[in-house]
Amino acid sequence: MLAAVADPLRFSILRFLGAEGEQCVCDIQAVFPVAGNRMSYHLKTLREAGLVASDKRGRWVHYRVADGAAQRLQASLPLTQGSLA
């Protein structure tokens, strides 16, 4: 899971979806102008990590932050609150 958000583009996409809510892949691509195959790869990586969920509607796929993604991501961090004290 941490490897999925270690990439700056994937982390930015995740933050964008968290701030803006569900978005069509065409809208994500408008904000992050990268090649379609590269965008598909990054979204697939986030989906396989359980951080985003998707729904196909017609010819477009809509993405959103997956339920519980923030909690799972936080739980995967090697440090817990107070562990540095």
N, C-alpha and C positions, 0 to 999 in steps of 0.2 A: 504494500500500500504506500509506504513512504517513497519507494522508487517511482511510483506513478506521479507523485506530486513534486518530485525532485527536479523534474524538467520545468524550466521557467514558463514555457508556453502552456503546458498542462496546468500548472498552478494558476496562471492567469485566467485560463478558461474556467477553472473551478471557481475562482473568486468572482468572475463575471456572472456565472450562473447563480451563484449565491446572492449576489447583489440585485440582479435583474429578474431572477426567476426563470421559468421555462422559456426556452428560446429555440426557434427553428435553426437548423444547421446553417441555413443561408444567412441568418442574422449573426450567428457566431462568426461565420466566415467574413462578414462585412467588417466586424470589429478586429478580427485577427486575419489579415489578408495573407494566407499561406496557401500553397497548392492544395487542391482538393484531396489528393491521396495522403498528403501529410496530415491534414485536418482529420481525415477519417481514422488514420492510425492513432493519433493522440486521443480522440474521443473513444475509440475502441479500448485503448489502454486504461482510460479513466473508468469506463464501463466495466471492464473485467476486474478492476480493483474494487468495484462496488461503490465508487464515489459518485457516479452519475447514473441515471436511469434514462431510458429513451422509449419513445413511442413513434411508430411510423404512421403518418397521416398523408394519404395520397402519395405523392412523390417525395415528400419531405420527411425528415426525421426530426423530432423535437426532443431536446435534452433538458434535464433538470438535475439538481443535486439530489442524490438518492436519500431516501428517508434514513436517518441515523448515521449519515456519512460523517458528520462532524464528530460525533461521539466515537465512532470506530477509528477515525483518524487520530483523535486525541489518545485513545487507548493504545494505539500502536506506537506511540512515542516512548522512547526508552526511559525518559525521565518523568517522574510524577511530581505533583506539587509537593514541595518541602524536601525533595530528595537532595537538593543542593545545600541544605543547611548543615 
